[in-house]
Amino acid sequence: MKNKIILPILVFAVLLAACGGEKTATAVAVAAAESTGGNVTPDPCSESALADEVGKVNDLMREFDDYSRLASSTPQGQLIQVIPPMQEVRRRAESQKVPVCLVELKKLQLAHMNTVIETLMVFMSDPKAEDVNRGITQSRGLHMSYDLEIARLLGLTVVAPVTSAAPVPTVDPNTATTPSAQNNPDSLSVLNPGPNDVTLLAEPNDSAGGVATLTAGAVATAFGRTADGDWIQVEVPGQAGQKAWVSASLVQVSGEPPIVTP
């Protein structure tokens, strides 16, 4: 039946095309629209539809970010309860169909989710593994790239650094399979989340001289902190045994360094 309807339309279109003119072309378009009930599928990448399409992708990212924040405050021994729902969100994101204009956004989203989940799994087995700090840094960068891609798609201007939702896991001394951070300072670290470099000082005060720089995204081993927690003692990257101080407000600390006397 469908073929019997389409064939006369095509024949009619060919006859009109032979006559030429804009009016005949319009008549063909109207006839075709009427034959399909007047339903025209909107372009999902058009300006009017793009925000809704981005929102569908971002809904899953927001859900994943909620679990990431939960993971960042979950003891090591209990992360096994948080990771499965994060994997479920990732599976839904993998299955989600997106228009061609959102392929890059989805790629960044999945890369971030995979990195966070893999980092948490490594952290569960070995909190001191180098891959943990590397994974945290990488996942933050991927989330920032994701946010910037959304801004590009929607024509927004980013006026401040985007804060990523990558989790910084914590160790529960009662359930950890390795010695607690307080007994093993080498397992502690600080991360400079950026976007600016941070100056490492000779003493824990703002007037002390700078001895080195912790670049944006770099990680340094932490040895201790002042009693008030305002300053963290770290090892200068690339200078084994050389210690310096950094303001706790400028970095993100993994674990809880012991109190040391300056």
C-alpha positions in Angstrom: 0.0 0.0 0.0 2.8 2.4 0.9 4.5 1.8 -2.4 1.3 2.6 -4.2 1.2 6.0 -2.4 4.8 6.9 -2.9 5.0 6.0 -6.6 2.4 8.6 -7.8 4.1 11.3 -5.6 7.4 10.6 -7.3 5.9 10.7 -10.7 4.1 13.9 -9.9 7.4 15.4 -8.6 9.3 14.5 -11.8 6.6 16.1 -13.9 6.7 19.3 -11.8 10.5 19.4 -11.9 10.4 19.3 -15.7 8.3 22.5 -15.6 10.8 24.2 -13.2 10.3 27.2 -11.0 10.2 27.8 -7.2 6.4 27.4 -7.0 6.6 23.9 -8.3 9.4 23.0 -5.9 7.3 24.3 -3.0 4.3 22.3 -4.2 6.4 19.1 -4.2 7.6 19.8 -0.6 4.0 20.4 0.6 2.8 17.3 -1.1 5.6 15.2 0.5 4.9 16.7 3.9 1.2 16.0 3.5 2.0 12.4 2.6 3.8 11.9 5.9 1.2 13.6 8.0 3.0 16.9 8.2 5.6 15.5 10.7 9.1 16.9 10.2 11.9 15.7 12.6 13.8 18.8 13.9 17.6 18.9 13.7 18.9 18.0 17.2 22.0 20.1 16.5 20.0 23.2 15.6 20.2 26.2 17.9 16.7 25.7 19.2 17.2 22.0 20.0 20.9 21.9 21.1 20.4 22.9 24.7 17.9 20.1 25.3 20.2 17.6 23.7 23.2 18.8 25.9 20.9 18.6 28.9 20.2 14.9 28.3 23.9 14.2 28.4 24.6 16.4 31.3 21.9 14.8 33.4 23.9 11.7 33.5 27.1 13.6 34.2 25.5 15.4 37.2 24.3 12.0 38.6 27.8 10.6 38.2 29.2 13.8 39.9 26.9 13.2 42.9 28.4 9.7 43.4 31.9 11.1 42.9 31.4 13.5 45.8 30.0 10.7 47.9 33.1 8.6 47.0 35.4 11.4 48.1 34.0 11.2 51.7 33.7 7.4 51.8 36.3 5.3 53.7 38.5 3.1 51.6 36.9 -0.1 52.9 33.4 1.0 52.0 34.1 2.2 48.4 32.8 -1.1 47.1 29.3 0.2 47.9 29.7 3.3 45.8 31.5 2.0 42.7 28.7 -0.3 41.4 26.1 2.6 41.0 28.8 4.7 39.4 29.4 1.9 36.9 25.6 1.7 36.2 25.5 5.4 35.4 28.5 4.9 33.1 26.7 2.1 31.3 23.7 4.3 30.7 26.0 7.0 29.4 27.6 4.5 27.0 24.2 3.4 25.7 22.9 7.0 25.3 22.5 8.0 21.6 23.7 11.5 20.8 23.7 13.6 17.6 26.9 14.1 15.7 27.5 17.5 17.3 27.7 15.9 20.7 30.0 13.0 19.9 33.0 14.9 21.4 31.1 15.8 24.5 30.1 12.1 25.1 33.7 11.0 24.5 35.0 13.4 27.2 32.2 12.3 29.6 33.0 8.6 29.2 36.7 9.2 29.5 36.1 11.1 32.8 33.8 8.4 34.2 36.2 5.6 33.3 39.2 7.4 34.8 37.3 8.1 38.1 36.1 4.5 38.4 39.5 3.0 37.6 41.2 5.3 40.1 38.9 4.4 42.9 39.4 0.7 42.2 43.2 1.2 42.3 42.8 3.2 45.5 40.9 0.3 47.1 43.8 -2.1 46.6 46.7 0.3 47.2 46.1 3.9 48.4 49.8 4.6 47.9 49.9 3.7 44.2 51.2 6.4 41.9 48.3 5.7 39.6 45.9 7.2 42.3 47.4 10.7 42.1 47.8 10.5 38.4 44.2 9.4 38.0 42.9 12.2 40.2 44.8 14.8 38.1 43.7 13.2 34.8 40.0 13.0 35.8 40.0 16.7 36.9 41.4 17.7 33.5 38.8 15.6 31.6 36.0 17.1 33.6 37.3 20.6 32.9 37.5 19.7 29.2 33.9 18.4 29.3 32.7 21.6 30.9 34.5 23.7 28.3 33.0 21.7 25.5 29.5 22.4 26.9 30.4 26.1 27.0 31.5 26.0 23.4 28.4 24.2 22.2 26.1 26.6 24.0 28.1 29.7 23.2 28.9 30.5 26.8 31.9 32.3 28.1 33.9 30.7 30.8 35.1 33.5 33.1 36.5 31.3 36.0 38.3 28.0 36.2 35.8 25.1 36.1 35.8 23.0 39.3 35.8 19.4 38.5 34.0 16.8 40.6 36.8 14.2 40.6 36.9 12.5 44.0 39.9 12.6 46.3 39.5 9.3 48.3 40.2 9.1 52.0 41.8 6.2 53.9 40.0 4.6 56.8 42.8 3.6 59.2 40.5 0.8 60.6 39.9 -0.9 57.3 42.9 0.0 55.1 45.1 -2.8 53.9 48.2 -0.7 54.1 49.6 1.2 57.1 47.7 4.4 58.0 48.8 7.7 56.5 49.7 9.1 59.8 52.3 6.3 60.4 53.5 6.4 56.8 53.9 10.0 55.6 55.2 8.7 52.2 51.6 7.7 51.4 50.4 11.3 51.7 50.3 13.9 48.9 49.1 17.3 47.9 47.8 18.3 44.5 47.9 21.8 43.0 44.5 21.9 41.2 45.5 25.0 39.2 45.0 27.0 37.2 48.0 28.9 38.6 51.4 27.6 39.9 51.9 27.6 43.7 55.1 28.8 45.4 56.7 26.5 47.9 58.2 28.5 50.9 61.1 27.9 53.2 59.0 28.5 56.3 55.2 28.2 57.0 54.5 31.9 56.7 53.6 34.3 53.9 56.8 36.3 54.4 59.2 33.4 54.0 61.2 33.1 50.8 60.2 30.9 48.0 62.3 27.8 47.3 60.5 26.1 44.4 57.2 26.0 42.4 54.5 23.4 42.3 53.0 23.7 38.9 49.3 23.4 38.1 48.3 19.8 38.1 51.5 18.6 39.9 51.6 16.4 42.9 54.1 16.5 45.8 54.6 14.1 48.8 53.4 15.5 52.1 55.2 15.0 55.3 53.3 17.0 57.9 51.2 20.0 58.8 51.2 22.8 61.3 49.1 22.5 64.4 46.4 24.8 63.0 46.4 23.0 59.7 47.1 26.1 57.7 50.4 24.9 56.2 51.5 21.6 54.7 55.2 20.4 54.6 56.0 18.8 51.3 59.0 17.4 49.4 60.1 19.7 46.6 59.3 17.8 43.3 62.5 16.6 41.7 64.6 17.3 44.8 64.6 14.2 47.0 64.9 15.1 50.6 64.4 18.8 50.1 61.4 20.0 52.1 59.3 23.2 51.8 55.9 24.5 53.0 52.7 25.3 51.1 49.5 27.0 52.1 46.8 24.4 52.7 44.3 26.8 51.1 46.1 26.5 47.7 46.3 22.7 47.4 44.2 19.6 47.9 45.5 17.2 50.5 45.1 13.4 50.2 45.1 11.9 53.7 45.8 13.7 57.0 49.5 14.6 57.5 50.8 14.4 61.1 51.5 17.6 63.0 55.2 18.6 62.8 57.1 21.4 64.4 58.5 24.0 61.9 
